[in-house]
């Protein structure tokens, strides 16, 4: 629902968000009141010590203040639990209860000061247990006041000026004037949101150089983030509830439909051996893509033995043995690459750990096992890499011989251009092929490195017609359709499970926003129940909810009207919401240029039930898929875990190791799917 308006401004919290914090404080206050009552009853109101009268007054007053606070919290929790996300009518009294609770902080502050004064000046001769109890009460008061202040800062909305109200009935001419004023207000609010996000990014990245490239990146990212939810009036808890509902809805749909139809074979080969060969090559290349992360990934994957193995190699000087650029002063990154890949020092042509925005680490090595000159690009591991990831607008990337619109993700396009100049202009590839002229060129990477590697392969394709690229968990918003089709001859993308990143693109995020708005608008359960049941479902599983609704057939026009006198969830018309009742692909109503995964797509999924014991063995299956299978975000507890490079490497290793036992045609129908 819309953010709560109190003290003359909108806050980043709704009137139904007070159930959990209110219940926790209520629990603490009740225990506190009971403890105070026990202490007072034990002494029967008589304290035979210096300052006993002050102590008597303090305890009586404290019990009265606590009783009033408990009553106000009970009322707040009860009222906040009423209604639904889009029906705030039963919660109209929440602002008044907030004002009452704020007033009660005054006597609590006074009593905390009184207790502190008594402990410091008048507690001589009193029972040590009594003095300790008073000290605990004073400390508890100050802690609660401190956390209240932090909570206010946390839910403070810098854009919290109340939004202009909608008017259902307006005189002729007045509506147009108010519409113009509302448009101007929203334009000003969007500009302010961009400035706020720009300031936040500068503060978050205060350790980075504030040069022109960083300022341009901050501005670009701020415009993207600041405008994403500017056409809705949702608070963070609404989004969390929407994601919980959407996960259960997706699971419910998945259980009720037939398995997804897979591409029967790779576009380049009708034979089952193609899948088998590509899996072996992918498993081999993934070792190099994971190794590019350096010692953090090596320690993460080998927490017990990794530090010991690296300790003997770190801090040793080997500058004369290989060419290393930037960022590895102790040698731990390179030592971990040696341990992960099994290569020798002499096999490395160039290693760069230099890291700036649009400039990411990579290395070039000779892979004698596969007779390849291998270029491995590192994925996201630093704040600078995150800025490169978030520079998600499109940039033209003209490629000779490709018909149609050629554009790609700006940040990764810039990173690929940086590596291309290093490889070609600095003669790194010439040096490698002068050593092994018969070798082929292979490019690989994971996540950010996967997207950059795919674009780098496109740039190098005309010079190296036989090159191959293995892209692991690449971002979904990477290439235009023309470039994605062009890359299918030499790029293989590998996606594990419900990995979020290959499904991330601006159209997909707009589609996710539309679905969140729809599901929270349709659900007639209070938010606290949605969140509780969602947490239970994520942790313990069970059957998805049945989603009882109060507005199954409501149209978008009705949604955009005021909800019981308060603001609508949608504060301005957006092309993203042309049909709230429709589940069409975002490609039909997209306001952003569509971007796709690169190359042919290998999708790896767990074979068996969706929920299993933590100790049960995992078996995987691999199928050829297509880019249209990744046109929506799937909500799952594993959407981030499936993106980790160690999870990808483990799945590929399992597939290639168990291949003789799991390679078989599909038995569910007469078509021969290539499944491992």
Secondary structure, DSSP 8 states (H G I E B T S, - for coil): ----EETTEE-SS-TTSHHHHHHHHHHHHHHHHHHHHHHHHHTTT---STTHHHHHHHHHHHHHHHHHHHHHHHHHHHHHTSSBTTB-GGGTTHHHHHHHHHHHHHHHHHHHHHHHHIIIII-TTS-HHHHHHHHHHHHHHHHHHHHHHHHHHHH--TT-S------SS--TTHHHHHHHHHHHHHHHHHHHHHHHHHHHHHHHTTTS---HHHHHHHHHHHHHHHTTTTTB---HHHHHHHHHHHHHHHHHHHHHS-----BSSBTTB-SHHHHHHHHHHHHHHHHHHHHTTTHHHHHHH-TTTHHHHHHTTTT---TTTS-EESS-TTSHHHHHHHHHH---GGGEEEEE---BTTB--EEEEEETTTTEEEEEE----SHHHHHHHH--SEEE---TT--S--EEEHHHHHHHHHHHHHHHHT-HHHHHHHH-TT-EEEEEEETHHHHHHHHHHHHHTTT-TT-EEEEES--SS-B-HHHHHHGGGTEEEEEETT-SGGG--HHHHHHHHHHHHHHHHHB-S-HHHHHHHHHHHHHH--------BS-TT--HHHHTS-BTTB--SB-S--GGGS-TT----GGGT-SS---B--SEEEEEEESS-SS--TTS---EEEEEE-GGGGSS----TTTTGGGSHHHHHHHHHHHHHSHHHH-B--SSSSS---B-
